[in-house]
Amino acid sequence: MNKSVVIFMLIISINGICQVKENKKLPSVVLKSPDGGVFNTSEMGGLGKPVIIIFWATWCKPCIKELTAIADFYDEWKEKTGVVIYAVSIDDSRTQFNIRPLIKSRGWEYEFYNDPNGDFKRAMGVVDIPHLFILNAKGEIIHQRTSYVEGTEQELFDQIPK
């Protein structure tokens, strides 16, 4: 790959990240649900309550730790803030069949969707996972973070009312 192609790709990547921050609204991308249905990401925001979107994969150990840790607090968070959590897997055709068994075995109660082609991931400027976004009641992105550090659930909860 020549230098000008690399620079062009970098500019496009940076532009995509800036668009998400400037617009602060979710792009419209169709995802698959674990039961085979479809869901448009534009329906995730503007629910009149806060929303958390977590990008994850079945092969990502920090992702599984984060989803498990948040599950311990989710009922309390829903009761206090009304927050809805969408867990968007980036598993591709090789690993997407692991999603349903993992969800069932963990007892997670989030809204789960799969982004097998990475369209939503790219539109949101996600590079590394886990990657978490918090949206306000209007559907605007107000906070995001990458990676997971055990014990940061209270910091995350503190961001939700904002």
C-alpha positions as CSV (number, residue, x, y, z in Angstrom):
1,M,0.0,0.0,0.0
2,N,1.5,3.3,-1.0
3,K,1.8,6.3,1.3
4,S,-0.9,8.4,-0.3
5,V,-3.5,5.5,0.1
6,V,-2.6,5.2,3.8
7,I,-2.9,9.0,4.3
8,F,-6.3,8.9,2.5
9,M,-7.6,6.1,4.7
10,L,-6.4,7.8,7.8
11,I,-8.2,11.0,6.8
12,I,-11.4,9.1,6.2
13,S,-11.1,7.3,9.6
14,I,-10.5,10.6,11.4
15,N,-13.4,12.2,9.5
16,G,-15.7,9.3,10.5
17,I,-14.7,9.7,14.2
18,C,-15.3,13.5,14.0
19,Q,-18.7,13.1,12.4
20,V,-19.9,11.0,15.4
21,K,-18.6,13.6,17.8
22,E,-19.9,16.6,15.9
23,N,-23.4,15.2,15.1
24,K,-23.7,13.5,18.4
25,K,-26.5,11.4,16.8
26,L,-26.4,7.7,15.9
27,P,-26.0,6.7,12.3
28,S,-28.7,4.5,10.7
29,V,-27.4,1.0,10.2
30,V,-29.2,-2.3,10.1
31,L,-28.1,-4.9,12.7
32,K,-29.1,-8.5,13.2
33,S,-30.7,-9.8,16.4
34,P,-29.6,-13.2,17.8
35,D,-33.0,-14.7,16.8
36,G,-32.4,-13.6,13.2
37,G,-34.5,-10.4,13.1
38,V,-33.2,-7.0,12.1
39,F,-33.0,-3.7,13.9
40,N,-32.1,-0.2,12.8
41,T,-29.6,1.6,15.1
42,S,-31.5,4.9,14.6
43,E,-34.1,3.4,17.0
44,M,-31.5,3.2,19.8
45,G,-31.5,6.9,20.6
46,G,-34.1,9.5,21.6
47,L,-36.0,7.1,23.8
48,G,-36.5,9.7,26.5
49,K,-34.0,7.9,28.7
50,P,-30.3,7.3,28.8
51,V,-28.8,4.6,26.6
52,I,-25.5,2.6,26.8
53,I,-24.1,1.0,23.7
54,I,-21.3,-1.5,24.2
55,F,-19.4,-2.9,21.3
56,W,-18.0,-6.4,22.2
57,A,-17.2,-9.8,20.8
58,T,-17.4,-13.4,22.1
59,W,-13.6,-13.8,21.9
60,C,-12.9,-10.6,23.8
61,K,-12.2,-11.4,27.5
62,P,-12.3,-7.7,28.7
63,C,-15.7,-7.4,26.9
64,I,-17.1,-10.4,28.7
65,K,-15.8,-9.1,32.0
66,E,-17.4,-5.7,31.4
67,L,-20.8,-7.1,30.4
68,T,-20.7,-9.5,33.4
69,A,-19.8,-6.7,35.8
70,I,-22.5,-4.3,34.5
71,A,-25.1,-7.1,34.7
72,D,-24.6,-7.1,38.5
73,F,-25.8,-3.4,38.6
74,Y,-28.2,-3.3,35.6
75,D,-31.5,-3.8,37.5
76,E,-30.6,-1.1,40.0
77,W,-29.5,1.3,37.2
78,K,-32.7,0.7,35.2
79,E,-34.8,1.4,38.3
80,K,-33.0,4.6,39.2
81,T,-32.3,6.0,35.7
82,G,-34.4,4.0,33.2
83,V,-31.2,3.3,31.2
84,V,-31.3,0.8,28.4
85,I,-28.2,-1.2,27.4
86,Y,-27.6,-2.4,23.8
87,A,-24.7,-4.8,23.4
88,V,-23.5,-4.9,19.8
89,S,-21.3,-7.8,18.9
90,I,-18.8,-7.4,16.2
91,D,-18.5,-11.2,15.7
92,D,-18.2,-12.2,12.1
93,S,-19.4,-15.3,10.3
94,R,-16.7,-17.4,11.9
95,T,-17.7,-16.6,15.5
96,Q,-21.3,-15.2,15.4
97,F,-22.7,-18.7,16.3
98,N,-21.1,-18.3,19.7
99,I,-23.2,-15.2,20.6
100,R,-26.5,-16.9,21.6
101,P,-24.9,-19.6,23.8
102,L,-22.7,-17.1,25.6
103,I,-25.7,-14.8,26.3
104,K,-27.8,-17.7,27.6
105,S,-25.0,-19.1,29.8
106,R,-24.2,-15.7,31.4
107,G,-27.9,-14.7,31.9
108,W,-27.3,-11.2,30.5
109,E,-30.5,-9.2,30.0
110,Y,-29.4,-6.6,27.6
111,E,-30.7,-5.9,24.1
112,F,-28.2,-7.9,21.9
113,Y,-27.4,-7.3,18.2
114,N,-24.7,-8.4,15.8
115,D,-22.8,-6.2,13.4
116,P,-21.2,-8.9,11.3
117,N,-19.9,-6.7,8.6
118,G,-18.7,-3.9,10.9
119,D,-20.9,-1.3,9.4
120,F,-22.1,0.2,12.7
121,K,-18.6,-0.2,14.2
122,R,-17.1,1.8,11.4
123,A,-19.9,4.5,11.4
124,M,-19.3,5.0,15.1
125,G,-15.5,5.2,14.8
126,V,-14.9,2.1,16.9
127,V,-11.4,0.7,16.6
128,D,-10.8,-1.3,19.8
129,I,-13.3,-3.2,22.0
130,P,-14.8,-3.0,24.4
131,H,-16.0,0.4,23.3
132,L,-18.8,2.0,25.3
133,F,-21.0,5.0,24.4
134,I,-23.5,6.8,26.7
135,L,-26.4,8.6,25.0
136,N,-28.7,11.1,26.8
137,A,-32.5,11.0,26.7
138,K,-32.4,12.9,23.3
139,G,-30.1,10.3,21.8
140,E,-27.0,12.5,21.7
141,I,-23.6,10.8,22.5
142,I,-22.4,12.4,25.7
143,H,-19.6,10.1,26.7
144,Q,-17.5,7.3,25.3
145,R,-14.6,5.1,26.5
146,T,-12.5,2.2,25.2
147,S,-11.2,-0.7,27.2
148,Y,-12.4,-1.9,30.6
149,V,-11.0,-1.6,34.0
150,E,-12.5,-3.7,36.8
151,G,-14.3,-1.7,39.4
152,T,-15.2,1.3,37.2
153,E,-18.9,0.5,37.2
154,Q,-19.7,3.3,39.7
155,E,-17.9,5.9,37.5
156,L,-20.0,4.7,34.6
157,F,-23.2,5.0,36.6
158,D,-22.2,8.5,37.6
159,Q,-22.1,9.4,33.9
160,I,-25.6,8.1,33.2
161,P,-27.6,11.0,34.8
162,K,-25.6,13.6,32.7
